[in-house]
């Protein structure tokens, strides 16, 4: 994918170019047919508000209509992060619309699919439920059927090296690998944490800390100034 960067009333540093190049890898994951990405940085030297004196506009051009996003901030890095987040949200929505258009409709909600089912007994374990189920003709001829009836529940464990990073970096890493969640060690608190995808372009983080009270906080992406609120 080709990337063009231009600037108005200013210059584009090599550091900013490298920063933007690393980020745009996510674009090709969400939109396979993107041919070019145009990035324009504009500085308004006489802006009334210094916090909005720099604007970044990003546009992706491919086989379909161009998708654009723009944001304003005090510097080009912050403006790029805001605009890039908006662009990814638009690309994800466009990808979801294409899935529905090609017949891969959204699945039925869990509460709708299970509404007609009888309530499950609270004293029955998962192993009891699997063992009591009648085997099908295919499962009876399976080589693993005997082992399955002896131990129907399997728990698999995977161990990975612990990576210490910020919450924002964990969000980037999760989107880069394409997983719905990502485990990491929070660089600010030292807690074992997991980031996961919520509705739309919203993310959640769960952290474990011994002896602490439950705490909730909300902030914007790449916004390091936030105050926790006790729940």
Secondary structure by P-SEA (a helix, b strand, c coil): cbbbbbbccccccaaaaaaaaaaaaaaaaacccccbbbbbbbbccccccccccbbbbbbbbccccbbbbbbccccaaaaaaaaaaaaaaaaaaaaaaaaaaacccccccccccccccccccccccaaaaaaacccccccccccaaaaaaaccbbbbbbbccbbbbcaaaaaaaaaaacccccccccccccccbbbbbccccbbbbbbbbccccbbbbbbcccccbbbbbcc
